[in-house]
Amino acid sequence: MLFVLLFLASLPGILAQETADATIVVKGSTIIAETDHNFICATIDWWPHDKCNYNQCPWGESSILNLDLSHPSLANAIQAFNPLRIRIGGSLQDQVVYNVGSLNSPCQPFQKKSDGLFGFSMGCLNMDRWDEINHLFNKTGAIMTFGLNALYGRHQIRKGVWGGAWDSINAQDFIEYTISKGYEIDSWEFGNELSGSGVGASVNAEQYGKDLINLKAIINKLYKKSDSRPLLLAPGGFYNQDWYAKLLQVSGTDVVNVITHHIYNLGPGVDPHLVNKILDPHYLSQISGTFRDLELNIQKNGPWASAWVGESGGAYNSGGRLVSNTFVNSFWYLDQLGMASKYNTRAYCRQTLIGGNYGLLNLTTFVPNPDFYSALLWHRLMGKSVLTVDSDASPFLRVYAHCSKGRAGITLLLINLSNQTDFRITVQNDININVRRGEQTIQRKGSFIHGLKRTVSWVGRRASDITTMREEYRLTPMDGQIRSQTMVLNGTPLELTENGDIPALDPVLVDVESPISVAPLSIAFVALPHFEAAACV
């Protein structure tokens, strides 16, 4: 009787689920976009422990000034990427001075200040701490991007607007010290969220462009004897088309190597509808216009530069509590990685590695949150070459395809946003399909070929001629709870080993001829090592 009652209770859920067949066609002959080899990036911020939003203070000891750099789990997490790109920066970076050279002011930590920018005083980076930071980066092989103070020497003209030329002396002394110690910096970034109307402060694009010319000259001079020179990134702000265009026009050819922008498209962290936004494919797609517009802006005004997302946490003001650090956030995060890649975004910096509600690592234990594993799987599986993939599925199935990383074939990223549809997917290779047009005209919508009646002939070797397997990495939440802070890979919860090491991320092998099944509210990476893609050779 108990069994019958339990069955009847679960019957509505069972009946509510449905299976939908879908076909995706991967165009493996042409690369449509490229990322950098080290596309995955995470940030470490400056926020002190008393940075609070919505009566929450989720930063603890995660500031670059007081983070426990000796914690073994921190080093293990960074080394798992081999290497991980890390950007040091954030809102307070334009209030940081460097305790080196001719600095004649006392070196004090950030303190609450009611009339200060973002409610804090100026802060200071001691060179002893800078040495410790570089020791960690050298030990773990991390790739460093460091955000410089772009407000130094300016004055406030009116509320939120700053004028005057940038005073470069403190930054120059800091860079000289860095070079003298032999520290390897991949890139220097100039300023944080000062573009357009800014966040807290803004600088007009013409002056910003002139300051970048000055900084580029300093970098070229100081690194003239070096084998390689760091990249120059700017402006690390929210995209404003006219402001960004003016910046590129004023700074000129080969001054700025990378144009960075920030994305917080989910709104405030306190929004009770965060989960609904994350699971709404139409909402997620809205930000694609920003990627497209920036790509076109660079093509027109700065074709020598590339685009990065320099900071993105989904929800702003420290992220959403029990959302940004749970499984459900991976639907947003991985969709962002896939979408950004299609528009030649070379790197994507997640806010944060640790700190706030959106950290990849737990604030106190340093244990990875679900998005850490999403980032790691992307880093290990998805190569830099992006392919076109067409689908006849509903918008709730998000599909991305890249050449596989470090080996032959392709890897698919499949994201099922539906809470009731199990997608059964057939993958086809466009080079093996010859569509014969009969009496009916096959209509096209976008780039996918629609038509109920089609005759398909296989050209060359058929998949059935050889026995092959594919690799599947199925991601689900613990106990089916999408707000779980434990991710499950192929049925196994991802937890640190007894020694505190990152667990193995092993796939299951599946017959390549069987359909791919993606359960409701789940994610799958699928590697197809024998997929013939000319662009991936």
KOLDOVO-683182 format. One line per 5 residues: for each residue x, y, z of C-alpha. Coordinates in nm, 4 decimals, decimal comma. Layout:
<recs>
X/Y/Z ~ ... $
</recs>
This chain:
<recs>
0,0000/0,0000/0,0000 ~ 0,2852/0,2385/0,0840 ~ 0,4454/0,1692/-0,2535 ~ 0,1178/0,2406/-0,4322 ~ 0,0730/0,5673/-0,2454 $
0,4263/0,6795/-0,3266 ~ 0,3780/0,5881/-0,6913 ~ 0,0527/0,7809/-0,7117 ~ 0,2123/1,0806/-0,5442 ~ 0,4928/1,0857/-0,8011 $
0,2640/1,0214/-1,0974 ~ 0,1929/1,3907/-1,1779 ~ 0,5666/1,4570/-1,2051 ~ 0,6198/1,1530/-1,4227 ~ 0,3321/1,2451/-1,6518 $
0,4489/1,6064/-1,6679 ~ 0,7831/1,5000/-1,8181 ~ 0,8050/1,4580/-2,1912 ~ 1,0655/1,3444/-2,4392 ~ 1,1435/1,5609/-2,7395 $
1,3534/1,4477/-3,0338 ~ 1,5987/1,7040/-3,1640 ~ 1,8550/1,7138/-3,4419 ~ 2,1631/1,9304/-3,4324 ~ 2,3896/1,9853/-3,7308 $
2,7508/2,0809/-3,6661 ~ 2,9342/2,2661/-3,9414 ~ 3,2865/2,1453/-3,8901 ~ 3,4399/2,2906/-4,2039 ~ 3,4614/2,6530/-4,0907 $
3,5655/2,8323/-3,7737 ~ 3,3273/3,1184/-3,6981 ~ 3,5158/3,2658/-3,4024 ~ 3,8107/3,2050/-3,1736 ~ 3,8931/3,2402/-2,8070 $
4,2322/3,2392/-2,6381 ~ 4,3724/2,9050/-2,5297 ~ 4,3235/3,0213/-2,1705 ~ 3,9714/3,1541/-2,2092 ~ 3,8633/3,0815/-1,8524 $
3,9573/3,3574/-1,6088 ~ 3,8612/3,4390/-1,2503 ~ 3,9002/3,7539/-1,0447 ~ 4,0317/3,8391/-0,7007 ~ 3,8838/4,1630/-0,5689 $
3,9846/4,4366/-0,3226 ~ 3,6649/4,4443/-0,1139 ~ 3,7289/4,4341/0,2642 ~ 3,5258/4,2311/0,5136 ~ 3,2857/4,5178/0,5833 $
3,1639/4,5461/0,2230 ~ 2,7934/4,4681/0,2709 ~ 2,4800/4,4559/0,0571 ~ 2,1228/4,3770/0,1607 ~ 2,2293/4,3265/0,5243 $
2,4782/4,0625/0,4115 ~ 2,8573/4,0899/0,4327 ~ 2,9774/3,8011/0,2125 ~ 3,3383/3,9022/0,1525 ~ 3,5128/3,7954/0,4742 $
3,8893/3,7642/0,4321 ~ 3,8848/3,7339/0,0529 ~ 4,0456/4,0659/-0,0421 ~ 4,3733/4,0463/-0,2299 ~ 4,5114/4,2335/0,0718 $
4,4198/3,9707/0,3323 ~ 4,3301/3,6470/0,1508 ~ 4,5070/3,3431/0,2989 ~ 4,7476/3,2850/0,0127 ~ 4,9013/2,9854/0,1872 $
4,5803/2,7837/0,2071 ~ 4,6525/2,4542/0,0257 ~ 4,3027/2,4351/-0,1248 ~ 4,3557/2,7726/-0,2922 ~ 4,6725/2,6537/-0,4627 $
4,5104/2,3223/-0,5582 ~ 4,2114/2,4991/-0,7136 ~ 4,4338/2,7273/-0,9225 ~ 4,6699/2,4483/-1,0298 ~ 4,3792/2,2330/-1,1489 $
4,3491/2,4601/-1,4538 ~ 4,7177/2,4450/-1,5409 ~ 4,7063/2,7393/-1,5919 ~ 4,4308/2,9689/-1,4658 ~ 4,4127/3,3304/-1,5782 $
4,3454/3,5570/-1,2783 ~ 4,2528/3,9230/-1,2906 ~ 4,3275/4,1293/-0,9787 ~ 4,0903/4,4250/-0,9774 ~ 3,7484/4,5587/-0,8921 $
3,5634/4,8669/-0,7783 ~ 3,8239/4,9800/-0,5262 ~ 4,1250/4,9461/-0,7571 ~ 4,0991/5,3152/-0,8521 ~ 4,1548/5,3999/-0,4841 $
4,4662/5,1879/-0,4408 ~ 4,8128/5,3381/-0,4066 ~ 5,1305/5,1338/-0,4180 ~ 5,3770/5,1677/-0,1309 ~ 5,6864/5,2065/-0,3443 $
5,9123/5,4784/-0,4821 ~ 5,8175/5,8381/-0,4181 ~ 5,4833/5,7719/-0,2447 ~ 5,4774/6,0149/0,0470 ~ 5,1460/5,9182/0,2068 $
5,1058/5,6534/0,4806 ~ 5,0187/5,3011/0,3605 ~ 4,6869/5,2200/0,5267 ~ 4,4150/4,9633/0,4555 ~ 4,0697/5,0508/0,3277 $
3,8434/5,1975/0,5936 ~ 3,4771/5,2907/0,5960 ~ 3,4314/5,6524/0,4897 ~ 3,0868/5,7974/0,4321 ~ 3,1963/6,0462/0,1674 $
3,4486/5,8137/0,0034 ~ 3,4053/5,6464/-0,3319 ~ 3,1883/5,3361/-0,2694 ~ 3,1895/5,4345/0,0991 ~ 3,5590/5,3596/0,1543 $
3,8825/5,5528/0,1955 ~ 4,1927/5,5092/-0,0159 ~ 4,3765/5,1811/0,0344 ~ 4,7363/5,0738/-0,0090 ~ 4,9301/4,7743/-0,1400 $
5,2552/4,7044/0,0444 ~ 5,5373/4,5518/-0,1566 ~ 5,5746/4,2697/0,0964 ~ 5,2195/4,1666/0,0134 ~ 5,2888/4,2092/-0,3567 $
5,5825/3,9707/-0,3172 ~ 5,3544/3,7144/-0,1499 ~ 5,0960/3,7444/-0,4281 ~ 5,3578/3,6848/-0,6946 ~ 5,4974/3,3893/-0,5034 $
5,1530/3,2251/-0,5198 ~ 5,1179/3,3006/-0,8907 ~ 5,4642/3,1637/-0,9662 ~ 5,3974/2,8509/-0,7587 ~ 5,0655/2,7743/-0,9255 $
5,1509/2,8921/-1,2771 ~ 4,8633/3,1406/-1,2756 ~ 4,8505/3,4054/-1,5482 ~ 4,8158/3,7531/-1,3997 ~ 4,6185/4,0535/-1,5157 $
4,6553/4,3467/-1,2757 ~ 4,4203/4,6453/-1,2717 ~ 4,5912/4,9815/-1,2186 ~ 4,4473/5,2887/-1,0451 ~ 4,3224/5,5153/-1,3260 $
4,1919/5,7950/-1,0997 ~ 4,5295/5,8773/-0,9416 ~ 4,5998/6,2494/-0,9713 ~ 4,2567/6,3413/-1,1085 ~ 4,0028/6,5644/-0,9367 $
3,6284/6,5448/-0,9062 ~ 3,4556/6,8019/-1,1281 ~ 3,1059/6,7201/-1,0087 ~ 2,9315/6,4239/-0,8574 ~ 3,0422/6,1123/-1,0410 $
3,2566/6,2960/-1,2974 ~ 3,6358/6,3213/-1,2709 ~ 3,8680/6,5352/-1,4808 ~ 4,2333/6,6142/-1,5317 ~ 4,5159/6,4013/-1,6634 $
4,6160/6,0781/-1,4943 ~ 4,9253/6,1011/-1,2734 ~ 5,1369/5,8049/-1,3779 ~ 5,4240/5,8327/-1,1262 ~ 5,2962/5,5850/-0,8646 $
5,2005/5,3262/-1,1273 ~ 5,5372/5,3679/-1,3002 ~ 5,7247/5,3123/-0,9738 ~ 5,5096/5,0039/-0,9107 ~ 5,5765/4,8591/-1,2562 $
5,9493/4,9270/-1,2193 ~ 5,9534/4,7400/-0,8870 ~ 5,7638/4,4508/-1,0477 ~ 6,0175/4,4268/-1,3301 ~ 6,3124/4,4499/-1,0885 $
6,1815/4,1463/-0,8997 ~ 6,1372/3,9463/-1,2177 ~ 5,7601/3,9078/-1,1714 ~ 5,5770/3,8027/-1,4856 ~ 5,2671/4,0071/-1,5644 $
5,0608/3,8965/-1,8621 ~ 4,8656/4,2211/-1,8838 ~ 4,8077/4,5555/-1,7145 ~ 4,4507/4,6845/-1,7120 ~ 4,3760/5,0556/-1,6805 $
4,0842/5,1490/-1,4573 ~ 3,7603/4,9878/-1,3461 ~ 3,4085/5,0894/-1,4543 ~ 3,4951/5,4493/-1,5451 ~ 3,3475/5,4273/-1,8973 $
3,0288/5,6030/-2,0086 ~ 2,8448/5,7364/-1,7039 ~ 3,0620/5,5124/-1,4871 ~ 2,9857/5,3346/-1,1611 ~ 3,0674/5,5768/-0,8828 $
3,3064/5,7728/-1,1049 ~ 3,3575/5,8401/-1,4744 ~ 3,6236/5,9879/-1,7027 ~ 3,5545/6,1160/-2,0529 ~ 3,6749/5,8950/-2,3365 $
3,9082/6,1493/-2,4953 ~ 4,1083/6,2027/-2,1761 ~ 4,1067/5,8274/-2,1101 ~ 4,2498/5,7656/-2,4579 ~ 4,5304/6,0176/-2,4012 $
4,6151/5,8566/-2,0685 ~ 4,6358/5,5170/-2,2377 ~ 4,8880/5,6548/-2,4858 ~ 5,0945/5,7695/-2,1871 ~ 5,0682/5,4306/-2,0133 $
5,1592/5,2440/-2,3320 ~ 5,4727/5,4568/-2,3686 ~ 5,5677/5,3764/-2,0068 ~ 5,5199/5,0035/-2,0652 ~ 5,7229/5,0112/-2,3865 $
6,0040/5,2021/-2,2140 ~ 6,0216/4,9909/-1,8990 ~ 5,9975/4,6588/-2,0835 ~ 6,2256/4,7500/-2,3745 ~ 6,4887/4,4978/-2,2610 $
6,2367/4,2231/-2,1927 ~ 6,1724/3,9326/-2,4257 ~ 5,7986/3,9997/-2,4118 ~ 5,5805/4,2910/-2,3135 ~ 5,2561/4,2747/-2,1186 $
4,9322/4,3511/-2,2959 ~ 4,7485/4,6745/-2,2207 ~ 4,3784/4,6309/-2,1362 ~ 4,1071/4,8931/-2,1001 ~ 3,8620/5,0218/-1,9925 $
3,7089/4,7461/-1,7758 ~ 3,3651/4,9051/-1,7727 ~ 3,0103/4,8637/-1,8934 ~ 2,9784/4,8858/-2,2688 ~ 2,8799/5,2232/-2,4096 $
2,9082/5,2293/-2,7866 ~ 3,0028/5,5946/-2,8398 ~ 3,2423/5,6027/-2,5433 ~ 3,4215/5,2848/-2,6506 ~ 3,4458/5,4040/-3,0121 $
3,5945/5,7361/-2,9022 ~ 3,8452/5,5595/-2,6778 ~ 3,9739/5,3506/-2,9684 ~ 3,9849/5,6471/-3,2028 ~ 4,1790/5,8687/-2,9621 $
4,4253/5,6078/-2,8347 ~ 4,5010/5,4917/-3,1879 ~ 4,6631/5,1935/-3,3531 ~ 4,8187/4,9235/-3,1338 ~ 4,7903/5,1152/-2,8068 $
4,5150/4,9109/-2,6444 ~ 4,5596/4,5398/-2,7068 ~ 4,2389/4,4248/-2,5399 ~ 3,9056/4,5990/-2,4925 ~ 3,7442/4,4786/-2,1694 $
3,3834/4,5087/-2,0614 ~ 3,1760/4,3940/-1,7649 ~ 2,8499/4,1985/-1,7579 ~ 2,5953/4,1733/-1,4770 ~ 2,2916/4,0950/-1,6864 $
2,0909/3,9223/-1,4111 ~ 2,0340/4,2437/-1,2163 ~ 2,0708/4,2943/-0,8395 ~ 2,1632/4,0030/-0,6185 ~ 1,8575/4,0603/-0,4022 $
1,6146/4,0059/-0,6929 ~ 1,3772/3,7225/-0,5924 ~ 1,3388/3,6314/-0,9605 ~ 1,7045/3,5448/-1,0256 ~ 1,6359/3,1745/-1,0805 $
1,3513/3,2514/-1,3205 ~ 1,5814/3,4770/-1,5223 ~ 1,8538/3,2132/-1,5337 ~ 1,6108/2,9514/-1,6683 ~ 1,4495/3,1821/-1,9255 $
1,6223/3,1337/-2,2635 ~ 1,4790/3,4551/-2,4029 ~ 1,6149/3,6552/-2,1106 ~ 1,9575/3,4922/-2,1412 ~ 1,9762/3,5784/-2,5112 $
1,9205/3,9501/-2,4596 ~ 2,2857/4,0152/-2,3747 ~ 2,3998/3,8772/-2,7107 ~ 2,3437/4,2242/-2,8548 ~ 2,6208/4,3623/-2,6348 $
2,8678/4,0996/-2,7573 ~ 2,7712/4,1661/-3,1182 ~ 2,7897/4,5457/-3,0873 ~ 3,1312/4,5391/-2,9228 ~ 3,2666/4,3017/-3,1862 $
3,1471/4,5358/-3,4626 ~ 3,2815/4,8421/-3,2807 ~ 3,6267/4,6857/-3,2571 ~ 3,6194/4,5794/-3,6217 ~ 3,5412/4,9368/-3,7240 $
3,7500/5,1434/-3,4822 ~ 4,0208/4,9136/-3,3455 ~ 4,0794/4,5990/-3,5542 ~ 4,4171/4,5526/-3,3828 ~ 4,2416/4,4853/-3,0505 $
4,0480/4,1870/-2,9167 ~ 3,7593/4,1659/-2,6686 ~ 3,7508/4,0206/-2,3181 ~ 3,4824/4,0050/-2,0561 ~ 3,6973/4,1508/-1,7789 $
3,4461/4,0872/-1,5023 ~ 3,1120/3,9104/-1,4815 ~ 2,9258/3,7809/-1,1799 ~ 2,5746/3,7521/-1,3191 ~ 2,4031/3,9397/-1,0370 $
2,5644/4,2586/-0,9090 ~ 2,6153/4,3754/-0,5503 ~ 2,8038/4,0612/-0,4494 ~ 2,5757/3,8154/-0,6309 ~ 2,2651/3,6303/-0,5194 $
2,2776/3,4445/-0,1901 ~ 2,2050/3,0717/-0,2366 ~ 2,1799/3,1278/-0,6110 ~ 2,5161/3,2450/-0,7437 ~ 2,7037/2,9747/-0,5530 $
2,4680/2,6878/-0,6390 ~ 2,4098/2,4508/-0,9291 ~ 2,1455/2,6654/-1,0967 ~ 2,3990/2,9399/-1,1639 ~ 2,5883/2,7095/-1,4004 $
2,3019/2,7396/-1,6488 ~ 2,3758/3,1132/-1,6720 ~ 2,7540/3,0804/-1,6465 ~ 2,8076/2,8132/-1,9107 ~ 2,5585/2,9798/-2,1428 $
2,7604/3,3007/-2,1067 ~ 3,0828/3,1205/-2,1933 ~ 2,9249/2,9666/-2,5009 ~ 2,7608/3,2880/-2,6147 ~ 3,0663/3,5067/-2,5577 $
3,2857/3,2655/-2,7557 ~ 3,0686/3,3026/-3,0642 ~ 3,1555/3,6741/-3,0786 ~ 3,5355/3,6347/-3,0609 ~ 3,5581/3,7062/-2,6906 $
3,9116/3,5908/-2,6130 ~ 3,8830/3,5577/-2,2332 ~ 3,5999/3,5569/-1,9802 ~ 3,6799/3,6611/-1,6220 ~ 3,4378/3,5308/-1,3637 $
3,3703/3,7432/-1,0574 ~ 3,5121/3,5903/-0,8369 ~ 3,7600/3,3134/-0,7665 ~ 3,6705/3,3655/-0,4013 ~ 3,4617/3,6319/-0,2293 $
3,1032/3,7523/-0,2439 ~ 2,8142/3,5154/-0,3088 ~ 2,9425/3,4394/-0,6582 ~ 3,2833/3,2916/-0,5683 ~ 3,3980/2,9771/-0,7438 $
3,5335/2,8718/-0,4046 ~ 3,3570/2,8706/-0,0689 ~ 3,4483/3,1818/0,1284 ~ 3,5641/3,0045/0,4448 ~ 3,6463/2,6441/0,3481 $
3,7858/2,7090/-0,0030 ~ 3,5822/2,4074/-0,1198 ~ 3,4755/2,4443/-0,4850 ~ 3,1217/2,5550/-0,5618 ~ 2,9422/2,4050/-0,8661 $
3,0561/2,6754/-1,1095 ~ 3,4187/2,5867/-1,0351 ~ 3,3656/2,2466/-1,1934 ~ 3,1740/2,3989/-1,4844 ~ 3,4696/2,6287/-1,5503 $
3,7207/2,3453/-1,5163 ~ 3,5357/2,1182/-1,7576 ~ 3,5094/2,3992/-2,0116 ~ 3,8813/2,4723/-1,9724 ~ 3,9788/2,1088/-2,0254 $
3,7349/2,0175/-2,3032 ~ 3,6451/2,3208/-2,5154 ~ 3,9120/2,4302/-2,7622 ~ 3,9582/2,7840/-2,8880 ~ 3,7925/2,7297/-3,2284 $
3,4165/2,7915/-3,2340 ~ 3,1894/2,6081/-3,4787 ~ 2,8408/2,6780/-3,6061 ~ 2,5800/2,4416/-3,4701 ~ 2,2168/2,4472/-3,5811 $
1,9306/2,2939/-3,3873 ~ 1,5631/2,2274/-3,4424 ~ 1,5005/2,1960/-3,0679 ~ 1,3068/2,4438/-2,8577 ~ 1,4954/2,7473/-2,7207 $
1,5212/2,5694/-2,3846 ~ 1,7981/2,3510/-2,5261 ~ 2,1094/2,5681/-2,5572 ~ 2,3753/2,4158/-2,7837 ~ 2,7375/2,5203/-2,8414 $
3,0158/2,3462/-3,0343 ~ 3,3942/2,3897/-3,0339 ~ 3,6873/2,1970/-3,1660 ~ 3,8050/1,9760/-2,8813 ~ 4,0984/2,0987/-2,6776 $
4,4302/1,9311/-2,7441 ~ 4,2943/1,6458/-2,9540 ~ 4,0902/1,5587/-3,2609 ~ 3,7155/1,5968/-3,2926 ~ 3,4640/1,8319/-3,1403 $
3,3020/1,8912/-2,8036 ~ 2,9394/1,9918/-2,7558 ~ 2,7956/2,1844/-2,4634 ~ 2,4260/2,1024/-2,4120 ~ 2,2241/2,3014/-2,1579 $
1,8671/2,1938/-2,0829 ~ 1,6761/2,4814/-1,9200 ~ 1,3439/2,2959/-1,9294 ~ 1,2077/2,1468/-1,6100 ~ 0,9970/1,8879/-1,7924 $
1,1512/1,8008/-2,1292 ~ 1,4084/1,5273/-2,1787 ~ 1,5816/1,6036/-2,5085 ~ 1,6893/1,3050/-2,7191 ~ 1,9445/1,4441/-2,9590 $
2,0822/1,3180/-3,2873 ~ 2,4065/1,4829/-3,4016 ~ 2,4751/1,5216/-3,7725 ~ 2,7796/1,6434/-3,9609 ~ 2,6981/1,8891/-4,2360 $
2,9755/1,7588/-4,4606 ~ 2,8080/1,4176/-4,4694 ~ 2,4625/1,5409/-4,5524 ~ 2,3438/1,6076/-4,9046 ~ 1,9956/1,7510/-4,8964 $
1,8074/1,6885/-5,2147 ~ 1,5429/1,9398/-5,2893 ~ 1,2363/1,7693/-5,4259 ~ 0,9146/1,9200/-5,5418 ~ 0,8741/2,1034/-5,2145 $
1,0887/2,4054/-5,1493 ~ 1,2848/2,3685/-4,8313 ~ 1,2470/2,6879/-4,6352 ~ 1,5263/2,8270/-4,4282 ~ 1,4927/2,9965/-4,0921 $
1,8220/3,1425/-3,9719 ~ 2,0875/2,8976/-4,0867 ~ 1,9044/2,5753/-4,0001 ~ 1,7411/2,3810/-4,2811 ~ 1,3771/2,3137/-4,2032 $
1,1609/2,0688/-4,3932 ~ 0,9604/1,7698/-4,2885 ~ 1,0294/1,5683/-4,6020 ~ 1,3977/1,5372/-4,6816 ~ 1,6088/1,2756/-4,8524 $
1,9489/1,2303/-4,6953 ~ 2,2437/1,0585/-4,8579 ~ 2,5727/0,9969/-4,6780 ~ 2,8889/1,1015/-4,8526 ~ 3,2144/0,9244/-4,7680 $
3,2585/0,7042/-4,4620 ~ 2,9462/0,6476/-4,2554 ~ 2,9566/0,6502/-3,8791 ~ 2,8344/0,2882/-3,8781 ~ 3,1417/0,1724/-4,0706 $
3,3571/0,1932/-3,7582 ~ 3,2863/0,1298/-3,3930 ~ 3,3425/0,4506/-3,1964 ~ 3,2516/0,5841/-2,8596 ~ 3,1792/0,9325/-2,7343 $
3,2575/1,0796/-2,3935 ~ 2,9775/1,2275/-2,1842 ~ 3,0088/1,4510/-1,8801 ~ 2,6585/1,4815/-1,7340 ~ 2,6105/1,7508/-1,4710 $
2,3183/1,7446/-1,2292 ~ 2,2531/1,8855/-0,8820 ~ 2,2652/1,6782/-0,5656 ~ 1,9252/1,5211/-0,4906 ~ 1,7745/1,7051/-0,7866 $
1,7786/2,0368/-0,5978 ~ 1,8933/2,3071/-0,8395 ~ 2,0022/2,5279/-0,5489 ~ 2,2335/2,2579/-0,4218 ~ 2,5935/2,3601/-0,3596 $
2,7103/2,0140/-0,4663 ~ 2,7462/1,9264/-0,8325 ~ 2,7083/1,5666/-0,9480 ~ 2,9091/1,4340/-1,2439 ~ 2,7714/1,1187/-1,4075 $
2,5971/1,0257/-1,0823 ~ 2,8966/1,0914/-0,8555 ~ 2,9009/1,3971/-0,6235 ~ 3,2079/1,6124/-0,6845 ~ 3,3906/1,6431/-0,3549 $
3,7526/1,6995/-0,2606 ~ 3,9564/1,3867/-0,1996 ~ 4,0767/1,2895/0,1471 ~ 4,3996/1,4755/0,0699 ~ 4,2083/1,7886/-0,0286 $
4,2740/1,7454/-0,4008 ~ 4,0329/1,8282/-0,6807 ~ 3,8496/1,5050/-0,7775 ~ 3,8946/1,3354/-1,1125 ~ 3,6448/1,4504/-1,3751 $
3,5973/1,1271/-1,5657 ~ 3,3474/1,0774/-1,8499 ~ 3,1246/0,7843/-1,9269 ~ 3,1754/0,6169/-2,2647 ~ 2,8680/0,5775/-2,4843 $
2,8136/0,4262/-2,8273 ~ 2,8396/0,7157/-3,0679 ~ 2,5397/0,5928/-3,2709 ~ 2,2965/0,6161/-2,9810 ~ 2,1031/0,9409/-2,9298 $
2,2281/1,1819/-2,6653 ~ 1,9808/1,2261/-2,3819 ~ 1,9827/1,5480/-2,1798 ~ 1,7517/1,5289/-1,8795 ~ 1,5431/1,8242/-1,7579 $
1,7456/2,0910/-1,5748 ~ 2,0790/1,9286/-1,6516 ~ 2,3957/2,0059/-1,8464 ~ 2,6187/1,7844/-2,0579 ~ 2,9561/1,8164/-2,2247 $
2,9849/1,5596/-2,5027 ~ 3,3207/1,4935/-2,6670 ~ 3,3121/1,3307/-3,0116 ~ 3,6766/1,2433/-3,0853 ~ 3,6032/1,0808/-3,4223 $
3,3838/1,3606/-3,5575 ~ 3,5237/1,4703/-3,8938 ~ 3,5709/1,8463/-3,8744 ~ 3,8120/1,9898/-4,1286 ~ 3,8425/2,3135/-3,9309 $
3,9691/2,1232/-3,6273 ~ 4,2631/1,9512/-3,7955 $
</recs>
